């Protein structure tokens, strides 16, 4: 969590709250939490999301894509 700084652009694996089997890689920004300037938040989809320890947040798209492919791309067998 300490590796991220305010103003940094990051990539997150974001699950659609309305369709639990849908996830995407989204660009977000690290910002000060609007209600607690001692905490960090993600600014994503025009909303603030508290930055949690278990969030899938990456410094590069490539890093996010590697985990995304491991988690969500299923190999088809003949």
Secondary structure by P-SEA (a helix, b strand, c coil): cccccccccccccccccccccbbbbbbbbbbcccccccbbbbbcccccccccccccccccaaaaaaaaaacccccccc
